Amino acid sequence: MFLGEDLLGWLLLALGASMMVGNGLALVRPPEKLDEGDLEKAPLWRSVLYISLGLVATVAALGTLLGS
C-alpha cells in the first residue's frame, strides 16, 4: 500500500494534533495585526471544543498505531 499500512492512523494523528496545537495557540497568542473581518481573539468555547475533539482524535490515532 502507498505510504504504508497505517496511513489513516498517521493522518488522523496529524489532524488531531494540528487541531489541538492550532487552537491552543490561537487562545494563547491572538494575532497582533488584524485584517478586515478578523476577530480580536479566538472564541473561547469553540476553541475548547476543537481542542477536545483534537485530543480525542489524537488518542484514537495513537491507540490505533500503538496497538497494531
N, CA, C and O atoms as a CHARMM CRD file, in Angstrom:
* protein
*
  272
    1    1 MET  N      0.83900  -1.17800   0.00000 PROA 1      0.00000
    2    1 MET  CA     0.00000   0.00000   0.00000 PROA 1      0.00000
    3    1 MET  C      0.88800   1.24700   0.00000 PROA 1      0.00000
    4    1 MET  O      1.96200   1.25700   0.60200 PROA 1      0.00000
    5    2 PHE  N      0.43700   2.26400  -0.66400 PROA 2      0.00000
    6    2 PHE  CA     1.17600   3.52000  -0.76400 PROA 2      0.00000
    7    2 PHE  C      1.29800   4.16400   0.61600 PROA 2      0.00000
    8    2 PHE  O      0.28700   4.35900   1.29100 PROA 2      0.00000
    9    3 LEU  N      2.48400   4.49100   1.03600 PROA 3      0.00000
   10    3 LEU  CA     2.82000   5.12900   2.31300 PROA 3      0.00000
   11    3 LEU  C      2.53800   4.25100   3.51900 PROA 3      0.00000
   12    3 LEU  O      2.40000   4.77300   4.62500 PROA 3      0.00000
   13    4 GLY  N      2.44900   2.96500   3.35200 PROA 4      0.00000
   14    4 GLY  CA     2.35200   2.05300   4.49000 PROA 4      0.00000
   15    4 GLY  C      0.93800   1.63500   4.81500 PROA 4      0.00000
   16    4 GLY  O     -0.03800   2.17700   4.29600 PROA 4      0.00000
   17    5 GLU  N      0.86200   0.65900   5.68400 PROA 5      0.00000
   18    5 GLU  CA    -0.42900   0.09800   6.08300 PROA 5      0.00000
   19    5 GLU  C     -1.19100   1.01100   7.04500 PROA 5      0.00000
   20    5 GLU  O     -2.41700   0.93600   7.11800 PROA 5      0.00000
   21    6 ASP  N     -0.49500   1.85800   7.77200 PROA 6      0.00000
   22    6 ASP  CA    -1.11800   2.68600   8.80200 PROA 6      0.00000
   23    6 ASP  C     -1.33400   4.12600   8.35600 PROA 6      0.00000
   24    6 ASP  O     -1.25200   5.03900   9.17800 PROA 6      0.00000
   25    7 LEU  N     -1.60500   4.34500   7.09300 PROA 7      0.00000
   26    7 LEU  CA    -1.73800   5.70000   6.56200 PROA 7      0.00000
   27    7 LEU  C     -2.87600   6.46000   7.24200 PROA 7      0.00000
   28    7 LEU  O     -2.69800   7.62300   7.60300 PROA 7      0.00000
   29    8 LEU  N     -4.02600   5.84100   7.42200 PROA 8      0.00000
   30    8 LEU  CA    -5.15000   6.53900   8.05000 PROA 8      0.00000
   31    8 LEU  C     -4.86100   6.88600   9.50600 PROA 8      0.00000
   32    8 LEU  O     -5.27500   7.94200   9.98600 PROA 8      0.00000
   33    9 GLY  N     -4.16500   6.01900  10.20000 PROA 9      0.00000
   34    9 GLY  CA    -3.78000   6.32600  11.57700 PROA 9      0.00000
   35    9 GLY  C     -2.85500   7.52400  11.66000 PROA 9      0.00000
   36    9 GLY  O     -3.01600   8.38300  12.52700 PROA 9      0.00000
   37   10 TRP  N     -1.88000   7.58200  10.75000 PROA 10     0.00000
   38   10 TRP  CA    -0.95300   8.72600  10.73000 PROA 10     0.00000
   39   10 TRP  C     -1.67100  10.01500  10.35300 PROA 10     0.00000
   40   10 TRP  O     -1.38700  11.07000  10.91900 PROA 10     0.00000
   41   11 LEU  N     -2.60000   9.93900   9.40100 PROA 11     0.00000
   42   11 LEU  CA    -3.35400  11.12700   9.00500 PROA 11     0.00000
   43   11 LEU  C     -4.24800  11.61500  10.13700 PROA 11     0.00000
   44   11 LEU  O     -4.36500  12.82000  10.35800 PROA 11     0.00000
   45   12 LEU  N     -4.88100  10.68800  10.85600 PROA 12     0.00000
   46   12 LEU  CA    -5.71300  11.06600  11.99400 PROA 12     0.00000
   47   12 LEU  C     -4.86800  11.68300  13.10000 PROA 12     0.00000
   48   12 LEU  O     -5.29800  12.64000  13.74500 PROA 12     0.00000
   49   13 LEU  N     -3.69000  11.15600  13.32300 PROA 13     0.00000
   50   13 LEU  CA    -2.78700  11.73100  14.32200 PROA 13     0.00000
   51   13 LEU  C     -2.38900  13.15300  13.93400 PROA 13     0.00000
   52   13 LEU  O     -2.38200  14.04700  14.78000 PROA 13     0.00000
   53   14 ALA  N     -2.06600  13.36400  12.68600 PROA 14     0.00000
   54   14 ALA  CA    -1.68100  14.70100  12.22200 PROA 14     0.00000
   55   14 ALA  C     -2.84400  15.68100  12.33900 PROA 14     0.00000
   56   14 ALA  O     -2.65200  16.82300  12.75600 PROA 14     0.00000
   57   15 LEU  N     -4.04000  15.24700  11.97800 PROA 15     0.00000
   58   15 LEU  CA    -5.21100  16.11400  12.05400 PROA 15     0.00000
   59   15 LEU  C     -5.53400  16.47300  13.50500 PROA 15     0.00000
   60   15 LEU  O     -5.76200  17.64100  13.82300 PROA 15     0.00000
   61   16 GLY  N     -5.55300  15.47700  14.37600 PROA 16     0.00000
   62   16 GLY  CA    -5.87400  15.73700  15.77900 PROA 16     0.00000
   63   16 GLY  C     -4.84500  16.62400  16.45500 PROA 16     0.00000
   64   16 GLY  O     -5.20100  17.54200  17.19400 PROA 16     0.00000
   65   17 ALA  N     -3.57900  16.35500  16.20900 PROA 17     0.00000
   66   17 ALA  CA    -2.52500  17.16400  16.82800 PROA 17     0.00000
   67   17 ALA  C     -2.55100  18.59800  16.31100 PROA 17     0.00000
   68   17 ALA  O     -2.33300  19.53900  17.07400 PROA 17     0.00000
   69   18 SER  N     -2.81400  18.76600  15.02400 PROA 18     0.00000
   70   18 SER  CA    -2.85300  20.13500  14.48400 PROA 18     0.00000
   71   18 SER  C     -4.06900  20.89600  15.00800 PROA 18     0.00000
   72   18 SER  O     -3.99400  22.10700  15.21600 PROA 18     0.00000
   73   19 MET  N     -5.19000  20.20200  15.22300 PROA 19     0.00000
   74   19 MET  CA    -6.35400  20.87300  15.82200 PROA 19     0.00000
   75   19 MET  C     -6.04800  21.32800  17.23800 PROA 19     0.00000
   76   19 MET  O     -6.40800  22.43900  17.62600 PROA 19     0.00000
   77   20 MET  N     -5.38400  20.47700  18.01200 PROA 20     0.00000
   78   20 MET  CA    -5.05500  20.84800  19.39000 PROA 20     0.00000
   79   20 MET  C     -4.07400  22.01300  19.42900 PROA 20     0.00000
   80   20 MET  O     -4.31000  23.00300  20.12000 PROA 20     0.00000
   81   21 VAL  N     -2.99100  21.89900  18.70000 PROA 21     0.00000
   82   21 VAL  CA    -1.93900  22.92100  18.76100 PROA 21     0.00000
   83   21 VAL  C     -2.42400  24.24200  18.16400 PROA 21     0.00000
   84   21 VAL  O     -2.19700  25.30200  18.74700 PROA 21     0.00000
   85   22 GLY  N     -3.08100  24.19000  17.02400 PROA 22     0.00000
   86   22 GLY  CA    -3.52900  25.41600  16.36700 PROA 22     0.00000
   87   22 GLY  C     -4.52300  26.20500  17.19800 PROA 22     0.00000
   88   22 GLY  O     -4.39200  27.42100  17.33400 PROA 22     0.00000
   89   23 ASN  N     -5.50700  25.53300  17.75100 PROA 23     0.00000
   90   23 ASN  CA    -6.49900  26.23200  18.56100 PROA 23     0.00000
   91   23 ASN  C     -5.94100  26.65300  19.90500 PROA 23     0.00000
   92   23 ASN  O     -6.33300  27.68800  20.44400 PROA 23     0.00000
   93   24 GLY  N     -5.02800  25.86200  20.45400 PROA 24     0.00000
   94   24 GLY  CA    -4.38000  26.27500  21.69600 PROA 24     0.00000
   95   24 GLY  C     -3.55600  27.53300  21.51100 PROA 24     0.00000
   96   24 GLY  O     -3.60000  28.44100  22.34000 PROA 24     0.00000
   97   25 LEU  N     -2.80900  27.58500  20.43100 PROA 25     0.00000
   98   25 LEU  CA    -2.01200  28.78700  20.17100 PROA 25     0.00000
   99   25 LEU  C     -2.88000  29.99600  19.84000 PROA 25     0.00000
  100   25 LEU  O     -2.51300  31.12800  20.15500 PROA 25     0.00000
  101   26 ALA  N     -4.02600  29.76500  19.21000 PROA 26     0.00000
  102   26 ALA  CA    -4.93700  30.88000  18.93000 PROA 26     0.00000
  103   26 ALA  C     -5.48000  31.48600  20.22100 PROA 26     0.00000
  104   26 ALA  O     -5.74900  32.68600  20.28000 PROA 26     0.00000
  105   27 LEU  N     -5.63900  30.66800  21.24500 PROA 27     0.00000
  106   27 LEU  CA    -6.08400  31.19800  22.53200 PROA 27     0.00000
  107   27 LEU  C     -4.96100  31.91800  23.26800 PROA 27     0.00000
  108   27 LEU  O     -5.18000  32.96100  23.88400 PROA 27     0.00000
  109   28 VAL  N     -3.75400  31.35200  23.19900 PROA 28     0.00000
  110   28 VAL  CA    -2.63200  31.91000  23.95200 PROA 28     0.00000
  111   28 VAL  C     -2.10300  33.18200  23.30600 PROA 28     0.00000
  112   28 VAL  O     -1.84200  34.17000  23.99200 PROA 28     0.00000
  113   29 ARG  N     -1.94300  33.15700  21.97300 PROA 29     0.00000
  114   29 ARG  CA    -1.37200  34.31100  21.26200 PROA 29     0.00000
  115   29 ARG  C     -2.29000  34.75500  20.14500 PROA 29     0.00000
  116   29 ARG  O     -2.17000  34.26200  19.02300 PROA 29     0.00000
  117   30 PRO  N     -3.20500  35.67400  20.41600 PROA 30     0.00000
  118   30 PRO  CA    -4.04000  36.19500  19.32800 PROA 30     0.00000
  119   30 PRO  C     -3.18100  36.99500  18.34200 PROA 30     0.00000
  120   30 PRO  O     -2.09900  37.45600  18.70400 PROA 30     0.00000
  121   31 PRO  N     -3.64300  37.16200  17.12200 PROA 31     0.00000
  122   31 PRO  CA    -2.82700  37.86600  16.13000 PROA 31     0.00000
  123   31 PRO  C     -2.59200  39.32700  16.52000 PROA 31     0.00000
  124   31 PRO  O     -3.46700  39.99600  17.06900 PROA 31     0.00000
  125   32 GLU  N     -1.38600  39.79400  16.21900 PROA 32     0.00000
  126   32 GLU  CA    -1.03900  41.18400  16.54000 PROA 32     0.00000
  127   32 GLU  C     -1.62000  42.13500  15.50300 PROA 32     0.00000
  128   32 GLU  O     -2.12400  43.20300  15.85100 PROA 32     0.00000
  129   33 LYS  N     -1.55200  41.75500  14.23800 PROA 33     0.00000
  130   33 LYS  CA    -2.06000  42.59800  13.16400 PROA 33     0.00000
  131   33 LYS  C     -3.35300  41.98100  12.64300 PROA 33     0.00000
  132   33 LYS  O     -3.36700  40.82900  12.20800 PROA 33     0.00000
  133   34 LEU  N     -4.43000  42.74600  12.69000 PROA 34     0.00000
  134   34 LEU  CA    -5.73200  42.25000  12.26300 PROA 34     0.00000
  135   34 LEU  C     -6.05300  42.75900  10.86300 PROA 34     0.00000
  136   34 LEU  O     -5.85700  43.93500  10.55300 PROA 34     0.00000
  137   35 ASP  N     -6.54400  41.86600  10.03400 PROA 35     0.00000
  138   35 ASP  CA    -7.06300  42.26000   8.73800 PROA 35     0.00000
  139   35 ASP  C     -8.54500  42.57300   8.88100 PROA 35     0.00000
  140   35 ASP  O     -9.14400  42.32100   9.92600 PROA 35     0.00000
  141   36 GLU  N     -9.12100  43.11500   7.84400 PROA 36     0.00000
  142   36 GLU  CA   -10.53400  43.45000   7.88400 PROA 36     0.00000
  143   36 GLU  C    -11.36900  42.17400   8.02400 PROA 36     0.00000
  144   36 GLU  O    -11.19900  41.23100   7.25100 PROA 36     0.00000
  145   37 GLY  N    -12.25100  42.14400   8.98800 PROA 37     0.00000
  146   37 GLY  CA   -13.10800  40.99100   9.21300 PROA 37     0.00000
  147   37 GLY  C    -12.55300  39.98200  10.20100 PROA 37     0.00000
  148   37 GLY  O    -13.23600  39.00800  10.51900 PROA 37     0.00000
  149   38 ASP  N    -11.33200  40.17900  10.70200 PROA 38     0.00000
  150   38 ASP  CA   -10.74400  39.26000  11.67700 PROA 38     0.00000
  151   38 ASP  C    -11.28000  39.55100  13.07700 PROA 38     0.00000
  152   38 ASP  O    -11.63600  40.68500  13.39600 PROA 38     0.00000
  153   39 LEU  N    -11.33100  38.52500  13.89000 PROA 39     0.00000
  154   39 LEU  CA   -11.70700  38.68900  15.28300 PROA 39     0.00000
  155   39 LEU  C    -10.48000  39.10300  16.09400 PROA 39     0.00000
  156   39 LEU  O     -9.35100  38.75900  15.74500 PROA 39     0.00000
  157   40 GLU  N    -10.71300  39.84500  17.18300 PROA 40     0.00000
  158   40 GLU  CA    -9.59000  40.27000  18.03600 PROA 40     0.00000
  159   40 GLU  C     -8.97200  39.09100  18.76300 PROA 40     0.00000
  160   40 GLU  O     -7.75400  39.04100  18.93500 PROA 40     0.00000
  161   41 LYS  N     -9.79100  38.14200  19.19200 PROA 41     0.00000
  162   41 LYS  CA    -9.28700  36.93500  19.83500 PROA 41     0.00000
  163   41 LYS  C    -10.19900  35.77300  19.44100 PROA 41     0.00000
  164   41 LYS  O    -11.33000  35.97600  19.00100 PROA 41     0.00000
  165   42 ALA  N     -9.69500  34.57600  19.60400 PROA 42     0.00000
  166   42 ALA  CA   -10.44700  33.37900  19.23400 PROA 42     0.00000
  167   42 ALA  C    -11.59000  33.15200  20.22300 PROA 42     0.00000
  168   42 ALA  O    -11.42300  33.38400  21.42000 PROA 42     0.00000
  169   43 PRO  N    -12.74700  32.70000  19.73600 PROA 43     0.00000
  170   43 PRO  CA   -13.85400  32.38500  20.65100 PROA 43     0.00000
  171   43 PRO  C    -13.46100  31.24000  21.58700 PROA 43     0.00000
  172   43 PRO  O    -12.99200  30.19400  21.13800 PROA 43     0.00000
  173   44 LEU  N    -13.65500  31.44900  22.88200 PROA 44     0.00000
  174   44 LEU  CA   -13.17700  30.51500  23.89400 PROA 44     0.00000
  175   44 LEU  C    -13.82700  29.14400  23.76600 PROA 44     0.00000
  176   44 LEU  O    -13.12300  28.13800  23.68600 PROA 44     0.00000
  177   45 TRP  N    -15.15600  29.08200  23.74500 PROA 45     0.00000
  178   45 TRP  CA   -15.83300  27.77700  23.76500 PROA 45     0.00000
  179   45 TRP  C    -15.60800  26.99000  22.49700 PROA 45     0.00000
  180   45 TRP  O    -15.48000  25.76600  22.54500 PROA 45     0.00000
  181   46 ARG  N    -15.55500  27.66600  21.36000 PROA 46     0.00000
  182   46 ARG  CA   -15.28200  26.95800  20.10700 PROA 46     0.00000
  183   46 ARG  C    -13.86100  26.39500  20.11400 PROA 46     0.00000
  184   46 ARG  O    -13.62700  25.27400  19.66200 PROA 46     0.00000
  185   47 SER  N    -12.92800  27.17100  20.62200 PROA 47     0.00000
  186   47 SER  CA   -11.54300  26.70000  20.68800 PROA 47     0.00000
  187   47 SER  C    -11.40600  25.52500  21.64100 PROA 47     0.00000
  188   47 SER  O    -10.69700  24.56500  21.34100 PROA 47     0.00000
  189   48 VAL  N    -12.07100  25.58800  22.77700 PROA 48     0.00000
  190   48 VAL  CA   -12.01900  24.47700  23.73300 PROA 48     0.00000
  191   48 VAL  C    -12.64800  23.23200  23.12600 PROA 48     0.00000
  192   48 VAL  O    -12.13800  22.12900  23.31600 PROA 48     0.00000
  193   49 LEU  N    -13.74900  23.39300  22.40000 PROA 49     0.00000
  194   49 LEU  CA   -14.38600  22.25700  21.73100 PROA 49     0.00000
  195   49 LEU  C    -13.44800  21.63900  20.70300 PROA 49     0.00000
  196   49 LEU  O    -13.32600  20.41600  20.64500 PROA 49     0.00000
  197   50 TYR  N    -12.78600  22.45200  19.89700 PROA 50     0.00000
  198   50 TYR  CA   -11.87100  21.93300  18.88200 PROA 50     0.00000
  199   50 TYR  C    -10.63500  21.29500  19.50700 PROA 50     0.00000
  200   50 TYR  O    -10.11800  20.30800  18.98300 PROA 50     0.00000
  201   51 ILE  N    -10.15700  21.84500  20.61800 PROA 51     0.00000
  202   51 ILE  CA    -9.01800  21.24000  21.31000 PROA 51     0.00000
  203   51 ILE  C     -9.40900  19.86500  21.84300 PROA 51     0.00000
  204   51 ILE  O     -8.63100  18.91600  21.73800 PROA 51     0.00000
  205   52 SER  N    -10.60600  19.74900  22.41300 PROA 52     0.00000
  206   52 SER  CA   -11.03400  18.45400  22.93900 PROA 52     0.00000
  207   52 SER  C    -11.28100  17.44800  21.81900 PROA 52     0.00000
  208   52 SER  O    -10.96400  16.26900  21.98200 PROA 52     0.00000
  209   53 LEU  N    -11.83900  17.87900  20.68800 PROA 53     0.00000
  210   53 LEU  CA   -12.00400  16.97700  19.54500 PROA 53     0.00000
  211   53 LEU  C    -10.65100  16.53100  18.99300 PROA 53     0.00000
  212   53 LEU  O    -10.48600  15.37600  18.60100 PROA 53     0.00000
  213   54 GLY  N     -9.69300  17.44100  18.96500 PROA 54     0.00000
  214   54 GLY  CA    -8.34800  17.09000  18.53800 PROA 54     0.00000
  215   54 GLY  C     -7.68900  16.10800  19.48400 PROA 54     0.00000
  216   54 GLY  O     -6.95500  15.22000  19.05000 PROA 54     0.00000
  217   55 LEU  N     -7.94500  16.26200  20.78200 PROA 55     0.00000
  218   55 LEU  CA    -7.40200  15.32700  21.76600 PROA 55     0.00000
  219   55 LEU  C     -7.98900  13.93000  21.57500 PROA 55     0.00000
  220   55 LEU  O     -7.26500  12.93700  21.64500 PROA 55     0.00000
  221   56 VAL  N     -9.29000  13.85200  21.33600 PROA 56     0.00000
  222   56 VAL  CA    -9.93200  12.55100  21.10500 PROA 56     0.00000
  223   56 VAL  C     -9.36100  11.89800  19.85200 PROA 56     0.00000
  224   56 VAL  O     -9.06700  10.70300  19.85300 PROA 56     0.00000
  225   57 ALA  N     -9.20200  12.67300  18.78500 PROA 57     0.00000
  226   57 ALA  CA    -8.65400  12.12600  17.54200 PROA 57     0.00000
  227   57 ALA  C     -7.20600  11.67600  17.72900 PROA 57     0.00000
  228   57 ALA  O     -6.80100  10.64700  17.18800 PROA 57     0.00000
  229   58 THR  N     -6.43500  12.43300  18.48300 PROA 58     0.00000
  230   58 THR  CA    -5.03700  12.07400  18.72100 PROA 58     0.00000
  231   58 THR  C     -4.92100  10.79600  19.54600 PROA 58     0.00000
  232   58 THR  O     -4.10000   9.93000  19.24500 PROA 58     0.00000
  233   59 VAL  N     -5.73700  10.68300  20.57800 PROA 59     0.00000
  234   59 VAL  CA    -5.70400   9.47800  21.41300 PROA 59     0.00000
  235   59 VAL  C     -6.15800   8.26000  20.60500 PROA 59     0.00000
  236   59 VAL  O     -5.58000   7.18100  20.73100 PROA 59     0.00000
  237   60 ALA  N     -7.18600   8.42900  19.78100 PROA 60     0.00000
  238   60 ALA  CA    -7.64600   7.31900  18.95100 PROA 60     0.00000
  239   60 ALA  C     -6.57500   6.89700  17.94800 PROA 60     0.00000
  240   60 ALA  O     -6.37200   5.70600  17.71400 PROA 60     0.00000
  241   61 ALA  N     -5.89800   7.86900  17.36300 PROA 61     0.00000
  242   61 ALA  CA    -4.83900   7.54800  16.39900 PROA 61     0.00000
  243   61 ALA  C     -3.66400   6.85900  17.07900 PROA 61     0.00000
  244   61 ALA  O     -3.11600   5.89400  16.54700 PROA 61     0.00000
  245   62 LEU  N     -3.27700   7.34900  18.25200 PROA 62     0.00000
  246   62 LEU  CA    -2.18300   6.70100  18.98000 PROA 62     0.00000
  247   62 LEU  C     -2.55600   5.28400  19.39000 PROA 62     0.00000
  248   62 LEU  O     -1.71900   4.38300  19.34900 PROA 62     0.00000
  249   63 GLY  N     -3.79900   5.08400  19.78300 PROA 63     0.00000
  250   63 GLY  CA    -4.26200   3.74500  20.12100 PROA 63     0.00000
  251   63 GLY  C     -4.21300   2.81600  18.91800 PROA 63     0.00000
  252   63 GLY  O     -3.85400   1.64600  19.04600 PROA 63     0.00000
  253   64 THR  N     -4.57000   3.33100  17.76300 PROA 64     0.00000
  254   64 THR  CA    -4.52300   2.53800  16.53900 PROA 64     0.00000
  255   64 THR  C     -3.08900   2.21200  16.14100 PROA 64     0.00000
  256   64 THR  O     -2.78100   1.07500  15.78100 PROA 64     0.00000
  257   65 LEU  N     -2.22100   3.20500  16.20600 PROA 65     0.00000
  258   65 LEU  CA    -0.84100   2.99300  15.76800 PROA 65     0.00000
  259   65 LEU  C     -0.04400   2.13300  16.73500 PROA 65     0.00000
  260   65 LEU  O      0.76600   1.31000  16.30800 PROA 65     0.00000
  261   66 LEU  N     -0.26000   2.31100  18.02800 PROA 66     0.00000
  262   66 LEU  CA     0.48800   1.54300  19.01000 PROA 66     0.00000
  263   66 LEU  C     -0.08900   0.13800  19.21100 PROA 66     0.00000
  264   66 LEU  O      0.61200  -0.76800  19.66300 PROA 66     0.00000
  265   67 GLY  N     -1.35800  -0.03300  18.87400 PROA 67     0.00000
  266   67 GLY  CA    -1.98500  -1.32900  19.04300 PROA 67     0.00000
  267   67 GLY  C     -1.73200  -2.29400  17.90300 PROA 67     0.00000
  268   67 GLY  O     -1.98200  -3.49300  18.03200 PROA 67     0.00000
  269   68 SER  N     -1.24200  -1.78400  16.79900 PROA 68     0.00000
  270   68 SER  CA    -1.04000  -2.67600  15.65000 PROA 68     0.00000
  271   68 SER  C      0.35600  -3.24600  15.59400 PROA 68     0.00000
  272   68 SER  O      0.67500  -4.01300  14.68500 PROA 68     0.00000
